[in-house]
Amino acid sequence: MKSFRKELWFDVAARREFINITPEVVTALNESGIREGLCLVNAMHISASVFINDDEAGLHQDFENWLEKLAPEKPYSQYHHNGFEDNADAHLKRSIMGREVVVAVTGGLLDFGPWEQIFYGEFDGKRRKRVLVKIIGE
């Protein structure tokens, strides 16, 4: 069995952003040479998420609105975590959206359903962030 590891780096300009990272994951899969196996993609930051969904702007705005209702950024004073940093809401949003995804690799391709894409969800950005891609298989 082969194993392949790659880090993807992103300069996130906004505090919150959804980035379609599917092309970068496909590139990593191609570099791996693995044709059958599993592809793990996970956020390497406690205030970020990796998830699978549709690449549709209205849906992304719905996520933003929903997450902000569940864990509003402000007032910062509502959170016990906030002190040195003001990102308690980002930790909660990450818990809701999840840390990672695993996608089957079949015939050298990510085995997606219709419309599925991989996204990096950033909830405390304005700095450089990374994602781990780990692919195992034959």
FENDAJO-V436880 format. One record per backbone hydrogen bond with DSSP energy under -1.0 kcal/mol. CO is the residue of the C=O (numbers start at 1). NH is the residue of the N-H. E is the energy in kcal/mol with one decimal. If there is no record, write none. Layout:
BEGIN
((CO & NH & E) (CO & NH & E))
END
This chain:
BEGIN
((2 & 137 & -2.2) (4 & 135 & -2.7) (6 & 133 & -2.9) (8 & 131 & -2.4) (10 & 129 & -3.1) (12 & 126 & -1.1) (15 & 125 & -2.3) (17 & 122 & -3.3) (19 & 120 & -2.8) (21 & 25 & -2.1) (22 & 26 & -2.6) (23 & 27 & -2.1) (24 & 28 & -2.0) (25 & 29 & -2.4) (26 & 30 & -2.6) (27 & 31 & -2.4) (28 & 32 & -1.8) (29 & 33 & -1.2) (35 & 108 & -2.7) (36 & 138 & -2.6) (37 & 105 & -2.8) (38 & 136 & -2.4) (39 & 103 & -2.6) (40 & 134 & -2.6) (41 & 101 & -2.2) (42 & 132 & -2.9) (45 & 48 & -1.4) (47 & 123 & -1.6) (49 & 121 & -3.1) (51 & 119 & -3.2) (53 & 117 & -1.6) (54 & 56 & -1.5) (56 & 60 & -2.1) (57 & 61 & -2.1) (58 & 62 & -2.0) (59 & 63 & -2.5) (60 & 64 & -2.3) (61 & 65 & -2.7) (62 & 66 & -2.8) (63 & 67 & -3.1) (64 & 68 & -2.1) (65 & 69 & -1.6) (66 & 70 & -2.1) (67 & 71 & -2.9) (75 & 78 & -1.8) (76 & 79 & -1.6) (85 & 83 & -1.8) (87 & 91 & -1.5) (88 & 92 & -1.9) (89 & 93 & -2.5) (90 & 94 & -2.1) (91 & 95 & -1.8) (92 & 96 & -1.6) (93 & 97 & -2.3) (94 & 98 & -2.3) (99 & 43 & -2.2) (101 & 41 & -2.6) (103 & 39 & -2.4) (104 & 111 & -3.1) (105 & 37 & -2.0) (106 & 109 & -1.4) (109 & 106 & -2.4) (110 & 112 & -1.6) (113 & 116 & -1.6) (117 & 53 & -1.8) (118 & 21 & -2.1) (119 & 51 & -2.0) (120 & 19 & -2.7) (121 & 49 & -2.8) (122 & 17 & -1.9) (127 & 12 & -1.7) (129 & 10 & -3.2) (130 & 44 & -1.9) (131 & 8 & -3.0) (132 & 42 & -2.4) (133 & 6 & -2.3) (134 & 40 & -3.3) (135 & 4 & -2.5) (136 & 38 & -2.6) (137 & 2 & -3.6))
END
